[in-house]
């Protein structure tokens, strides 16, 4: 069985999203996968935050003979275990986390308000 690491297309029209998967080479693009190794979202504005990969599993599959597709090969070279863009990726992900929009309505705390101590009124 020839095993490939390739992209599986998800998402919707005009909003693509891809999962990086290990697949039998004879399986269709969106068919059954052996294992999912990460994802690639081309709609993210920051280029270095587009791909999230699990490096140790990719290394395992490459060691047992799985061949990456052209696009996945580029992603592995950039964001794999010893990738050339790992520092830029960490910085880009940190920027994305800091830009998260707050929720529309802040949650109301359920803790009751502090009341005056009962012991002082009993002494008086």
Buried (B, 14 or more C-beta within 10 A) or exposed (E): EEBBBBBBEEEEEEEBBBBBBBBEEEBEEEEEBBBBBBBBBEEEEBEBBBBBBBBEBBEBBBEEEBBBBEEBBEBBEBBBEEBEBBEBBEBBBEEBEEEEEEEEEEEEEEEEEEEEEEEEEEEE
